[in-house]
Structures are given as structure tokens and as C-alpha cells.
Amino acid sequence: MAFNPPPWQPVHLTRDGTRLAHIEAGPITPEGHPLLLINGWTGDHGVFTPQIAHFARTRRVVAVNLRGHGASDAPEGDYTMEGFADDIAWQCRTLGLAKPVVIGHSLGGAVALELCGRHSGLAAGLVMIDTIVLPSPDAAGSAAIEALLAGVGGPDYRTVVRDAAWAIGCDYDHPARRQALFDTFIRGPAERTPQHVAHAALRSMVRQHDPVPAARACRIPIAYISADVPLVEMARDLDRLRALCPQLVTAKTLLAGHFNTIEVADQVNAMIERFLAVGLRARGR
């Protein structure tokens, strides 16, 4: 079983000496909002391959590679949710990307929330896909998080990152299909992400970043799409998010793991289509 890798070639914009990569597809049209796609931790735009192919038939789609990820440069320095958000806001201005619907997968969803709260007026709507949005106060010190941080900071970090990505994929699919999807879209970006990037970005998300101010400031329509075995405890964590963002709507893909954007792309695409058609009409606060 084999899958074709993403066909789009990244292009670069240079911000303060650092090249930030993105791919672009679809027509620039006044009809409908463009989509802005943000990859997750140690990933790239490949995780959105089915969404780019589907939505580029009718609208402009821009998929960024976060600083340090994919085809973007990876200078030494901090890799924070705030920094990622500021990079992307700059890319939107430079590309003339007006009022996009921002869609973030995994860590990309946390970046997307920061982007939309920090840069109010930039986006028309927000979709987070299996994202740790508001981690519980004790999450940063949990044994699992501490073990992952230690492993990513250690000498065998590539194996740790690769194994972590494999584990959260879950095993609903036929083993051969699961392996092929992983090898085509996930393994390469995970193993190529530099250690200083992987460690700093993870540390920022789970230890340093406070998402509450951005969530409180985010007044646009928001959707959350969970995996079948979600990264967050749906009832508790999303209730906390809804208290800050009462406009939140939620959904859950059926029998799919963390990489549901490629595993069950038809479900994810249908949910995004519904949000674009109906969810954007909802009033914010």
C-alpha cells in the first residue's frame, strides 16, 4: 500500500533573515474565505494534504510551515506560541491573505488560537484539530510530559519524536495503511525537525505558554474537532475553553487517531465544509 507525497513545492518569505515556508493552492477569488493551515509539532503541511487538495478546488489555500519545521529555516533561539503567531500574522500581511479561516492541527491549533486572539481582526473563523488548548494546571509536571521533554532533550531525540508521533496515531486503521500514512506524511518531518526546535516548542506549549488571554480575546466563530482518542479530556478541558469562548462548537471524528486529517479526511473535510457554510454565520460574543 502506498500514498503519494504532497505535490506542492514550498516557497519562502524572508522575515528578519529567516526564511518562512508556505505552500499555496487554489484560486484567489472574492467568493468565500481563504483557508490558512498551520501544522503541528515536528510536522509540516503534509498533514493537510487531503484538505489542500479538496478546498483548493474552490478557494485560496495557504499552508504554512512553522518556523523551524518543514522547509522553514531553524535558527537558534526561542520557539514560542507567541513567536509562531507573530510569524504567521506577518506572512498573512505579506501575502495579502484577508480574513482567512485559520485551521490548526495539534500544536498548530494552539498557535492558531494565539494568532486569532493576539491579532484580533485578522481571521474570520478558527478551527482547532486535536489540540491541547487549555492544559490542566498539573499537566506541565505530569510524568508523561516530563518524560517526553527529557527524551526530546536527550541524545536519542529523533527516535523519541518518531515514536511519540506513532503512538498518538492510534491503531484503528489496517496496519499496512497506518504504516503507509505514517511513512508518507509523518515520519520524515518528525525526524528532520532539529532538536532545539522540537524541545523549545514543546517546552513553550506545556510549561510556559498561557493560552487564556488569547482565548478570552478571541471573539470569532470557533470549532474544535477531536480525534476518537483525543489529546484533551473533552468534557473538562473543552468546558474550560467554552467558558472563555461561548461561541465554541465541537465535533469528533469516528475511529481515527491524532492524524485524522489524513486518516479520515472525508470526515474532517465535511466538518470544515459545514463550519464554512453555517458556523461562520454564528455571532461572536
Helices and strands as residue ranges (DSSP letters): E 11-15, E 18-25, E 35-38, G 45-48, H 49-55, E 61-64, H 81-95, E 101-105, H 107-118, E 125-129, G 139-141, H 143-152, H 157-168, H 175-181, I 182-186, H 187-192, H 195-203, I 204-208, H 212-217, E 222-226, I 234-238, H 239-244, E 248-252, H 260-263, H 265-277, G 279-281
